[in-house]
């Protein structure tokens, strides 16, 4: 049942998700710290953003392992964009 739900979410939100896969804008240090704090408290959207930052090296050192870690955490919380980023 969960798979069906995720599949429907992918179809319905494809355009929104595709737009989110683009390289993020450079965060300022305060913004980056706030997003990391929210991510460590469980925000799937912030986990996904941190994954993008690490994947592209935007505001942080480019690190594929860290990106995968953040994407995995976000995907575990049903973040569809993170699931697509990992595929």
HELIX and SHEET records of a PDB file:
HELIX    1   1 UNK A    2  UNK A   12  1                                  11    
HELIX    2   2 UNK A   14  UNK A   20  1                                   7    
HELIX    3   3 UNK A   29  UNK A   40  1                                  12    
HELIX    4   4 UNK A   44  UNK A   56  1                                  13    
HELIX    5   5 UNK A   64  UNK A   76  1                                  13    
HELIX    6   6 UNK A   80  UNK A   86  1                                   7    
END                                                                             
